[in-house]
Amino acid sequence: MSANTPGHSRGLKKTHKATIAGVAALGAAALTLSLVSGNGSTETEPQALSGTQQVAWSYDASSPQAKALAAGIEAQQSTIGLKAKQEAEAKAKADAKAKADAKAKAAAKAKADAKAKAAAKAKAEAKAKAAAKAKAEAKAKAAAKKRAAEKAAASRSVARTPVFANNLDGWIREALYIMDKHDIPGTYNGLHKNIMRESSGNPYAINNWDINAINGVPSKGLLQVIYPTFKAYHVPGTKFDQYDPVANIVAAANYAADRYGSIDNVNSAY
């Protein structure tokens, strides 16, 4: 069998086989190729095959037809490969773009969330600051109102405080004014009679001869009170001085109220 006879694959190159395969794929009908030399030209005449006829053909890889067919098949394969490569590149590019878009969208969302969170935090801080400021202002306003009320009360108190004469009558009346504020009982007459008996109205009177004097605590002042008694029954708002007439009277009246019910009930040494 000749080396150029179809079916003898050992004599065909790889490109020849691809060409033959391409020829086989051109149609379902079998073709008979005859190369006839005549009058200096080559003619090809296809004939239909019957079911019992065999395909008879001659193949020359160096012929222009074979080369053209191989070139066409190679071009088609190249086109298909290029198209597949382009489609793959387009898909990769689309995937990369989708991925970049998703990343940008996620970054934008994260940025928006962070901005919203920061805005909410700033709003909460501003609200807390405003509340604290309002509370401080309310507190300051209440304190100012209290001070104003106290000042007004003090002013009214000063305005209502009578001026007492600096004599026995004035001392007794001032003592009664203070005693009334501290709920200490006593009358003008009760104070006056005991003062006249004890000191004759002398605020600097002192007893240096009785048992108290012997014990080192002499009686002093208008109502002749000893220091321990004056100290125990001294009334705040008066001077801490046994010789002060008003302080002496109020302390003595406070002691008498505690022991006798009232200075009015004292008619002798007490």
Backbone hydrogen bonds, N-H to C=O, Kabsch-Sander energy under -0.5 kcal/mol:
donor,donor_aa,acceptor,acceptor_aa,energy
5,T,2,S,-1.4
8,H,5,T,-1.5
9,S,7,G,-1.2
11,G,8,H,-1.4
12,L,9,S,-1.3
17,K,13,K,-1.9
18,A,14,K,-1.8
19,T,15,T,-1.9
20,I,16,H,-2.7
21,A,17,K,-2.4
22,G,18,A,-1.9
23,V,19,T,-2.3
24,A,20,I,-2.3
25,A,21,A,-1.3
26,L,23,V,-1.4
27,G,24,A,-0.6
33,L,31,L,-0.6
33,L,56,A,-0.7
34,S,32,T,-0.6
36,V,34,S,-0.7
36,V,43,E,-0.9
38,G,36,V,-0.5
38,G,41,S,-1.6
41,S,38,G,-1.9
43,E,36,V,-0.9
53,Q,50,S,-0.9
56,A,54,Q,-0.5
57,W,55,V,-0.5
59,Y,4,N,-0.6
63,S,60,D,-2.0
67,K,63,S,-2.4
68,A,64,P,-2.7
69,L,65,Q,-2.7
70,A,66,A,-2.7
71,A,67,K,-2.6
72,G,68,A,-2.5
73,I,69,L,-2.5
74,E,70,A,-2.6
75,A,71,A,-2.5
76,Q,72,G,-2.6
77,Q,73,I,-2.6
78,S,74,E,-2.6
79,T,75,A,-2.8
80,I,76,Q,-2.9
81,G,77,Q,-2.8
82,L,78,S,-2.8
83,K,79,T,-2.8
84,A,80,I,-2.5
85,K,81,G,-2.5
86,Q,82,L,-2.9
87,E,83,K,-2.8
88,A,84,A,-2.5
89,E,85,K,-2.8
90,A,86,Q,-3.0
91,K,87,E,-2.6
92,A,88,A,-2.7
93,K,89,E,-2.7
94,A,90,A,-2.8
95,D,91,K,-2.9
96,A,92,A,-2.7
97,K,93,K,-2.6
98,A,94,A,-2.8
99,K,95,D,-2.6
100,A,96,A,-2.8
101,D,97,K,-3.1
102,A,98,A,-2.5
103,K,99,K,-2.4
104,A,100,A,-2.9
105,K,101,D,-2.7
106,A,102,A,-2.6
107,A,103,K,-2.6
108,A,104,A,-2.7
109,K,105,K,-2.5
110,A,106,A,-2.7
111,K,107,A,-2.5
112,A,108,A,-2.7
113,D,109,K,-3.0
114,A,110,A,-2.7
115,K,111,K,-2.5
116,A,112,A,-2.7
117,K,113,D,-2.7
118,A,114,A,-2.7
119,A,115,K,-2.6
120,A,116,A,-2.6
121,K,117,K,-2.5
122,A,118,A,-2.8
123,K,119,A,-2.5
124,A,120,A,-2.5
125,E,121,K,-2.8
126,A,122,A,-2.6
127,K,123,K,-2.4
128,A,124,A,-2.8
129,K,125,E,-2.8
130,A,126,A,-2.6
131,A,127,K,-2.5
132,A,128,A,-2.7
133,K,129,K,-2.5
134,A,130,A,-2.7
135,K,131,A,-2.5
136,A,132,A,-2.7
137,E,133,K,-2.8
138,A,134,A,-2.5
139,K,135,K,-2.5
140,A,136,A,-2.9
141,K,137,E,-2.7
142,A,138,A,-2.6
143,A,139,K,-2.7
144,A,140,A,-2.7
145,K,141,K,-2.5
146,K,142,A,-2.5
147,R,143,A,-2.8
148,A,144,A,-2.5
149,A,145,K,-2.5
150,E,146,K,-2.9
151,K,147,R,-2.7
152,A,148,A,-2.6
153,A,149,A,-2.8
154,A,150,E,-2.8
155,S,151,K,-2.5
156,R,152,A,-2.7
157,S,153,A,-2.7
158,V,154,A,-2.8
159,A,155,S,-2.4
160,R,156,R,-2.2
161,T,157,S,-1.6
164,F,162,P,-0.6
167,N,165,A,-1.7
171,W,167,N,-3.1
172,I,168,L,-2.5
173,R,169,D,-2.3
174,E,170,G,-2.5
175,A,171,W,-2.4
176,L,172,I,-2.5
177,Y,173,R,-2.0
178,I,174,E,-2.0
179,M,175,A,-2.9
180,D,176,L,-2.2
181,K,177,Y,-1.1
182,H,178,I,-1.4
183,D,180,D,-0.9
184,I,179,M,-3.0
191,L,187,T,-2.1
192,H,188,Y,-2.8
193,K,189,N,-2.6
194,N,190,G,-1.3
195,I,191,L,-2.4
196,M,192,H,-2.4
197,R,193,K,-1.7
198,E,194,N,-2.3
199,S,195,I,-3.0
200,S,195,I,-1.1
200,S,196,M,-0.5
201,G,195,I,-0.9
202,N,199,S,-1.5
205,A,202,N,-1.6
207,N,219,S,-2.3
208,N,206,I,-0.7
214,I,210,D,-2.3
215,N,211,I,-2.0
216,G,213,A,-1.5
217,V,212,N,-2.9
220,K,225,V,-1.7
221,G,205,A,-2.1
224,Q,221,G,-1.1
225,V,220,K,-2.0
230,F,226,I,-2.6
231,K,227,Y,-3.0
232,A,228,P,-2.1
233,Y,229,T,-2.2
234,H,230,F,-0.7
238,T,235,V,-1.5
241,D,239,K,-1.7
244,D,241,D,-1.2
248,N,244,D,-2.6
249,I,245,P,-2.3
250,V,246,V,-2.5
251,A,247,A,-2.2
252,A,248,N,-2.3
253,A,249,I,-2.6
254,N,250,V,-2.1
255,Y,251,A,-2.2
256,A,252,A,-2.6
257,A,253,A,-2.3
258,D,254,N,-1.7
259,R,255,Y,-2.1
260,Y,256,A,-3.7
261,G,256,A,-0.8
261,G,257,A,-0.8
262,S,256,A,-0.6
263,I,185,P,-0.6
265,N,262,S,-1.5
266,V,263,I,-1.4
267,N,265,N,-0.5
